[in-house]
Amino acid sequence: MLSRRRVISLLGLAAVAGFAALTASDADAQTTGTAATPATSGTHGMGRRQSRRASRHTRRNGRRTTPAAAPAEAAPTK
C-alpha cells in the first residue's frame, strides 16, 4: 500500500518528467527573416538612455575632479 506522501512524490515526479518531455522537443525557435535594426545600435530609447547616462557620468566626474570651492564665510554673529 502506498502512503499519501509516496503518492504525492510520484505525482510530482511524473509532472516533472512530463514537463521535461515538452521542453526537450526538437522544435527550433522561430526566427525573423531580417533584423529590423542591427544588434549594435539598439533602439531609439536605448540611444537616449546611453546619452543621459554619458551626461551623468560627465557631470559626476566633473564634481569629483574639480577642487571644492571655499565655503562661504558665515555672517558674524552679534
Contacts in CASP RR format, 6 or more apart in sequence:
PFRMAT RR
TARGET T0000
AUTHOR 0000-0000-0000
METHOD contacts of the structure
MODEL  1
MLSRRRVISLLGLAAVAGFAALTASDADAQTTGTAATPATSGTHGMGRRQ
SRRASRHTRRNGRRTTPAAAPAEAAPTK
2 10 0 8 1.000
37 43 0 8 1.000
END
